[in-house]
């Protein structure tokens, strides 16, 4: 794996008009032993890849689809085009207007537009391409359906929406097919959460764009739209390109005045000996939406967002490194006045990044994707006591004491 400073520089290169990067949240940045490569595994455009030794990022290949942001458990990557707040606002407008919720990817919109133009051309007999008027009030546009995470579906349900139509264009044959696969995984995960809360919520993947997304008219024919309309809209891909050009022009105009960005630094350890912790805003949105949906009707739920940590106290060495590096505070240290030590586990904060599992030197810790809804809904805290370590780190004789404990017996004479 690349050195820490190199990885911070590499991942920061993705920061753009279409993607915001928060390096200190990345588990690879927090600990080099992390095995998480979810962004590389799902990157629809191949802008993020892993060659077996290093993570390779090509910012020029990034299309701003947001699939990496959906896959990232710690929200180290955040989609900007559209941002979560923009998507939420658009959803609220559609719900207020009483529209059915339809989300379409750029490829589906582009393909539907071409088909409409061909039909219009055939109907008119003219050798020209007629633009098509998509009703913007009926379509939420994203570059790829993989942009949609559980928070979107949960908010839909919280706003009283019972069904969402997801319009793609043969995801299996799409160049960015990884995004389509992730879209289904996120939809299924959201479905499990909503079902566990007694909410019936339908997610329909269709191809091509549903006919109701076009304006109707006598000349609509088999495609149910009016080819005589002359209004034009740009697909999200075209809007992205335009935004990128504007951003580039602004950057060139302000280049002489722009201050040089500071070099990437290591994530600093706080006074209590742990790295900075945070709870992603997206996580809070999911929880708030689920509370509005209703009380749980099941004891347990399995999804990709939450995790349940188990610790084999017999194998545990009480190093509590899991608490030191946990990004969200799902695992924290405690030390009572009587000297008792251990960790507190909060399943409702676990993002299933599995960093604790990856760095545990004795394999004493494991993470399950099945979570108790009682723990989840009521903020249960699991108090896990541990045996005090037989040696004290950072003392003058700490190495001697530890090695003496490990080797022991007749080999003590070596020390």
JOWO-V189874 format. One record per backbone hydrogen bond with DSSP energy under -0.5 kcal/mol. CO is the residue of the C=O (numbers start at 1). NH is the residue of the N-H. If there is no record, write none. Layout:
CO|NH  CO|NH
This chain:
3|7  4|8  5|9  6|10  7|11  8|12  9|13  10|13  11|14  12|15  18|80  18|81  19|16  20|78  21|23  22|25  22|26  23|26  26|29  26|30  27|31  31|34  37|41  38|42  39|43  43|46  47|58  49|56  54|51  54|56  56|49  57|59  58|61  58|62  59|62  65|144  66|70  67|71  68|72  72|75  76|22  78|20  80|83  82|81  83|87  84|88  85|89  86|90  87|91  88|92  89|93  90|94  91|95  92|96  93|97  94|99  95|98  100|102  101|165  102|140  103|167  104|142  105|109  106|110  107|111  108|112  109|113  110|114  111|115  112|116  113|117  114|118  115|119  116|120  117|121  118|122  119|123  120|124  121|125  126|128  128|130  129|131  132|134  132|233  133|215  134|136  135|138  136|139  139|141  140|104  142|106  143|106  143|107  144|147  145|148  147|149  149|152  149|153  150|154  151|155  152|156  153|157  154|158  155|159  156|161  157|160  162|202  163|101  164|166  164|204  165|103  165|167  166|168  166|206  167|105  170|173  170|174  171|174  174|177  176|179  176|180  177|181  178|182  179|183  180|184  181|185  182|186  183|187  184|188  185|189  186|190  187|191  188|192  189|193  190|194  191|195  192|196  193|197  194|197  194|199  195|198  196|297  196|298  198|200  199|201  202|164  202|204  203|205  204|166  204|206  206|168  210|213  211|214  213|135  215|226  217|220  220|223  221|224  225|227  226|229  235|239  236|240  237|241  238|242  239|243  240|244  241|245  242|246  243|247  244|248  245|249  246|250  247|251  248|252  249|253  250|254  251|255  254|257  254|258  268|276  270|273  274|270  280|283  280|284  281|285  282|286  283|287  284|288  285|289  286|290  287|291  288|292  289|293  290|294  299|373  299|374  301|303  301|371  307|309  308|368  310|366  311|313  312|315  312|316  320|324  321|325  322|326  324|275  327|278  330|346  332|344  334|342  336|339  340|336  341|386  342|334  343|384  344|332  344|346  345|347  345|382  346|349  346|350  347|307  347|350  354|358  355|359  356|360  360|363  364|312  366|310  368|308  369|303  369|371  371|301  372|376  373|377  374|378  375|379  375|380  381|383  382|345  382|384  383|385  384|343  386|341  391|393  392|395  395|398  397|401  398|402  399|403  400|404  401|405  402|406  403|407  404|408  408|411  409|412  410|413  411|414  412|415
